[in-house]
């Protein structure tokens, strides 16, 4: 029986942030032993005419952005209020490093929801998403009684 919750490691890498204009940077996401990592967050306000709210995904050999060790993989300008942005990094290049870091640049004052990392196609299975204290996510497998056998 195939279940998504056993194939994807889901982690909250940055908690929700109140309205403001400071940039938000996630903790580093170790992508070793995974084929990909999808990033998801919600930005409350769309970009104003000249002040851009952007969600960017970097790959780095370091655990923090420092303008020397990272490569910008994708940057998306928020075009709608309460927009959920999903950026999927599939088979990142090894020479760029083993970490993914998300940065939300807020040119217009806005709140940002939690940032989630969903690492998938892992080398070790099944994945355990049940430790709420560790990853900020509650997970439960709900199995139809007919499929339980």
C-alpha positions as CSV (number, residue, x, y, z in Angstrom):
1,X,0.0,0.0,0.0
2,X,1.5,3.4,-1.1
3,X,0.9,6.4,1.2
4,X,2.2,9.9,0.6
5,X,2.9,10.4,4.3
6,X,5.4,7.6,4.2
7,X,7.2,8.8,1.0
8,X,7.6,12.5,1.8
9,X,9.5,14.1,4.8
10,X,7.6,17.3,5.7
11,X,9.3,19.9,7.9
12,X,8.4,23.4,9.0
13,X,11.6,25.3,8.3
14,X,10.4,28.7,9.4
15,X,7.4,29.6,11.5
16,X,4.8,32.2,10.6
17,X,5.9,35.8,10.6
18,X,3.9,39.0,11.4
19,X,3.6,41.8,8.9
20,X,6.9,43.7,8.3
21,X,9.5,44.5,5.7
22,X,12.5,42.5,7.0
23,X,13.6,39.6,4.8
24,X,12.8,36.1,6.2
25,X,15.3,33.3,5.8
26,X,14.5,29.7,6.5
27,X,16.8,27.3,8.3
28,X,18.9,25.2,5.9
29,X,17.2,22.1,4.5
30,X,19.6,19.1,4.1
31,X,18.7,17.5,0.8
32,X,21.2,14.6,1.0
33,X,19.6,11.3,0.2
34,X,16.5,12.9,-1.5
35,X,15.8,13.4,-5.2
36,X,13.8,16.6,-4.6
37,X,12.5,19.2,-2.2
38,X,9.2,21.2,-2.7
39,X,9.0,24.4,-0.7
40,X,5.6,25.9,0.2
41,X,4.6,29.1,1.9
42,X,1.8,31.7,1.8
43,X,2.4,35.5,1.4
44,X,-0.4,37.7,2.6
45,X,0.1,40.8,0.4
46,X,0.8,41.0,-3.3
47,X,3.7,43.1,-4.6
48,X,3.1,46.8,-4.8
49,X,4.1,48.7,-8.0
50,X,7.7,49.2,-7.1
51,X,8.2,47.3,-3.8
52,X,8.5,43.6,-4.6
53,X,7.5,40.7,-2.3
54,X,9.5,37.7,-3.5
55,X,10.0,34.1,-2.6
56,X,13.4,32.7,-3.6
57,X,15.0,29.3,-3.3
58,X,18.8,29.0,-3.1
59,X,21.1,26.0,-3.1
60,X,24.2,26.3,-0.9
61,X,27.2,24.5,0.5
62,X,26.7,26.5,3.7
63,X,23.8,26.5,6.2
64,X,23.1,30.3,5.8
65,X,23.1,32.7,2.9
66,X,26.3,34.8,2.7
67,X,26.4,36.0,-1.0
68,X,29.4,33.6,-1.7
69,X,28.3,30.0,-1.3
70,X,24.8,30.0,-2.8
71,X,23.2,29.7,-6.2
72,X,19.7,31.2,-6.9
73,X,17.5,28.5,-8.3
74,X,14.3,30.4,-8.6
75,X,12.7,33.6,-7.5
76,X,9.0,34.3,-7.7
77,X,7.4,37.7,-7.4
78,X,4.1,37.5,-5.5
79,X,1.2,38.8,-7.7
80,X,-1.9,38.1,-5.6
81,X,-3.0,38.6,-2.0
82,X,-2.8,35.4,0.2
83,X,-0.9,33.5,-2.5
84,X,0.5,30.2,-1.6
85,X,3.8,29.7,-3.5
86,X,5.1,26.1,-4.2
87,X,8.6,25.8,-5.7
88,X,9.9,22.4,-6.4
89,X,13.6,21.6,-6.7
90,X,14.0,18.3,-8.5
91,X,17.5,16.6,-8.6
92,X,19.5,19.6,-7.6
93,X,23.1,19.7,-8.9
94,X,25.6,18.4,-6.4
95,X,28.2,21.0,-7.1
96,X,25.9,23.7,-5.7
97,X,25.9,22.1,-2.2
98,X,23.6,19.9,-0.2
99,X,21.4,22.6,1.4
100,X,18.3,24.4,0.2
101,X,17.5,27.8,1.8
102,X,14.3,29.8,1.3
103,X,14.3,33.6,1.4
104,X,11.2,35.8,1.4
105,X,12.0,39.4,0.5
106,X,9.3,41.8,1.7
107,X,9.3,45.2,-0.1
108,X,5.7,45.8,0.9
109,X,4.8,45.2,4.5
110,X,3.2,41.7,4.7
111,X,2.8,38.7,6.9
112,X,4.2,35.3,5.8
113,X,2.8,31.9,6.7
114,X,5.0,29.1,7.8
115,X,7.6,27.8,5.3
116,X,7.4,24.0,4.7
117,X,9.9,21.8,3.1
118,X,8.7,18.5,1.6
119,X,11.7,16.3,0.7
120,X,10.7,13.4,-1.5
121,X,12.0,10.3,-3.2
122,X,14.3,9.5,-0.3
123,X,16.8,6.7,-0.2
124,X,15.4,5.4,3.2
125,X,11.8,4.4,3.6
126,X,9.3,4.6,5.1
127,X,9.6,8.2,6.2
128,X,8.4,9.1,9.7
129,X,6.4,12.3,10.0
130,X,4.9,11.6,13.4
131,X,7.3,13.5,15.7
132,X,5.4,16.8,16.2
133,X,8.1,18.3,18.5
134,X,10.8,17.7,15.9
135,X,9.2,19.0,12.7
136,X,6.1,21.0,13.7
137,X,3.7,18.7,11.8
138,X,1.1,16.3,13.1
139,X,0.8,13.2,10.8
140,X,-1.5,10.2,11.0
141,X,-2.2,7.4,8.6
142,X,-5.9,6.9,8.1
143,X,-6.5,3.5,6.5
144,X,-9.7,2.2,5.1
145,X,-10.6,-1.1,7.0
146,X,-10.9,-2.9,3.7
147,X,-7.3,-1.9,2.7
148,X,-5.9,-2.8,6.2
149,X,-5.3,-6.4,5.5
